[in-house]
């Protein structure tokens, strides 16, 4: 079954003032749509066309070389953005605050205070040169932070993406994710993004990953 572009889980303006409506409309309706369309085109007629996007990510190394790069970029973009939209929610309606329960316990085991975790995650986002993502992953029962280039995803594995694990939270640091509002001030975008992180959704992913 072909990949499909799901609607945003909230109105495009719902994350303002932290992420503006125009950015959300362009990011979802143009960029994400292009990833979906190009992934479907690359996979058309192959056995992977009927797999879930996540399964395609896990089998990336098995794809023929003539389509592997296109699938890596575009199916990766689809998987990453699908998680990204779901990882955010409006302030006061699931967005912002801090995690609780076992997720918070895991964060404190790995990073000490929650504020230190935020600093380390922001560091991963800020140190990614050019386009890419910062991730919170579950690996060997613990939570870890890593960063990938372009539309790579930890599900692709260490050999391909440069980090591995099951991602439970990802931050898009491509310029198209923030440039209309923040221009070249990536740090301001990263700081504002914490206000819309959907920790209940991340906690669900954490529980499933364990």
FENNOR-V462006 format. One record per helix or strand. SS is the DSSP state (H for helix, E for strand). FROM is the first residue (numbers start at 0). TO is the last residue. If there is no record, write none. Layout:
# FENNOR-V462006
ss=SS from=FROM to=TO
ss=SS from=FROM to=TO
This chain:
# FENNOR-V462006
ss=H from=20 to=42
ss=H from=46 to=49
ss=H from=52 to=57
ss=H from=59 to=61
ss=H from=64 to=85
ss=E from=87 to=87
ss=E from=90 to=90
ss=E from=94 to=94
ss=H from=100 to=110
ss=H from=113 to=126
ss=E from=131 to=138
ss=E from=141 to=148
ss=H from=153 to=155
ss=H from=157 to=160
ss=E from=165 to=171
ss=H from=174 to=176
ss=H from=178 to=181
ss=H from=185 to=195
ss=E from=196 to=197
ss=H from=198 to=208
